[in-house]
Amino acid sequence: MMTSSKPEFKKPKDSDPDFNERTGRIANPIDLSSDPDYTKLLEHYQHAEFTMCKEVLDKLEKRYPEHPGLLEFKDYFHIYFSLKNMAISSENVEKHKKNKVVLNMSVFAIIGTLIVMIVFFFSYYYFNDNVTVKQLEDETAHLTSLEYQAEQLLLGGQPRPAAEIIERIRTINPEFVNLPELISRTDDLLRLEANYQTALNLITENKNNEALVILNEIEAEKPGMWDVSQQIASIETFFQIAKYIEEGNAAYQVEKWDQVISAYENALILDPELNDPLMNEQLLWGYLNRIISMLKNENTSIEDIKNAEEYYRRAVAMTPQNKAFASERENLQKASSNLLELKFTQTAKAKLQDKNQTVTSVAEAVSYMRKAANIESENTSLNLDLKNAEYYQIAFKNFIEMNWQQAITNLSSVDSNYANGNASLLLFEAYYALGKQYSSVGLYLDAINKFEQAEILAWNDSGNLIKLFQVQVILGDTIGKLNDYENAVSYYKYALNAIQVNKRLTNFPAIATKLAEANVLATYGNYEDAFKAFQEVLKGIDGVYSISEIEISDGVCLAFFANENQSTVDAILEANNLPESMAVTFGRKLKVPMIEE
């Protein structure tokens, strides 16, 4: 790069012929030192004021054309300005290059800046967008959580805490989509809560009718809220109790004791803690009068007796323990206990005499007998009845279980006519079955002893021909096994005569003929052959039986069923081909053999 320092200037010598010749200048020119402008030229030159020099030089050239001294200045200035122009040009080129570089760098910087700005913008936008999305997600999650809390509080009937949470939702986002619905529901619940409190206040003031109207409205609008349904039920129960008491009072006035008891007891069922003195007094007299009316009735049922017993317990428990009610309590106990004792005894005896009795019904009979004895524990007759009933119960169980010896032992402890002859019926069948059991194992003498006991009982039941017939026949069979044919034949003849067999063999000529032969052999003392002939007669004798099909109920003792139908257990088991059993396990029709008179 060119500098702006002035060039070194050497004044040409006029004596230099070569210079003058080269330049074509005139030798010995005019002296310029006296010219003031020339002096200025030199001063400007000395101060490197080249532009000013150029101006002064132009003036001097006009004044001194072709003056060698001025020409030399002009040449130097020409060189100087050429060099300066070159320097300026070079400087401009360099500057252009620098400017181009700067421009390129500026463009690059601008482009880079733009790229950075764009990247920054998009990064900033993306970051802000992500931050916004995250904030939105967090806000939504928070609002959803608050909404859930408010929802649960509303469902739980707590509108005030719910309102506080809803206000928080409104603060966070007034435009929350579910906010209007939550506000509406909360307002509705607050209104219902206010109505509910009003109803409770009315209940406290005993204005149950007004309270019930409000509570029913709340229940209709919002079922299951708070304890509205329980409050409604409580009020309705209160009204129902009042209605029952009113009905009981009305029934008491007209002495309808069943209705008195029913109404007051229904009230007590609804409220066991109910303590109405008038109701209690009238219920007590209702029990007393109902017990007396039931037990005086000849047609009193078992169910009536159970009710009377329960009434008795309730009445005794209700009777006040004070002097004012002492006589009433005594009269109640005396009247009720005497009647109950009588009915318990009657019921027990009826069950024991029942021909369709079962193990359960006999147990019930003993229970009633025990209740009767407990009412009057010093009554000797009642205690004896209870003892006989207990023996009979054990014996009946022994009989059903076919424990014959124990059955006979326990039945022998009571009168043979006990339970209207039922003890005798069981004893006959027990002797008969035990005799067969002994005979089957060869204990003929023991068997004969049991059959003879059964025969004695059979003689007392003249209406049942097949019973005596069978026991005398089996006695003959057993005695014959001991080779005592004479006595065996005697029993056969007793059995056949007892049923008047000759009249029954009209349609059985072969058997009639064989019977005549047997009798002839016996008459002539040929007892062994007579024994065999009688056995042949007896093999076909069942032809004289009458057979009926009769229904029998579950659990009925077969001994009573057989006797009621003029038959025996043995005959029924054989006719129906049944295994040995003393009770029918399920109802059916059975063939029942009998010998008609």
ABEGO torsion letter per residue (X at the ends): XBBABBBBBBBBBAABAAAAAAAGBBBGBBBAAABAAAAAAAAAAAAGBAAAAAAAAAAAAAABBGBAAAAAAAAAAAAAAAAAAAAAAAAAAAAAAAAAAAAAAAAAAAAAAAAAAAAAAAAAAAAAAAAAAAAAAAAAAAAAAAAAAAAAAAAAGBAAAAAAAAAAAAAABAABAAAAAAAAAAAAAAAAAAAAAAAAAAAAAGBAAAAAAAAAAAAAABBGBEAAAAAAAAAAAAAAAAAAAAAAAAAAAAGBAAAAAAAAAAAAAABAABBBAAAAAAAAAAAAAAAAAAAABAABBAAAAAAAAAAAAAAAAABBBBAAAAAAAAAAAAAAAAAAAAAAAAAAAAAAABAABBAAAAAAAAAAAAAAAAABAABAAAAAAAAAAAAAAAAAAAAAAGBAAAAAAAAAABBAABGGGAAAAAAAAAAAAAAAAAAAAGBAAAAAAAAAAAAAAAAABAABAAAAAAAAAAAAAAAAAAGBAAAAAAAAAAAAAAAGAAAAAAABAAAAAAAAAAAAAAAAGBAAAAAAAAAAAAAAAAAABBBBBBBBBBGBBAAAAAAAAGBBAAAAAAAAGBBBBABBABBBBBBBBBBBX
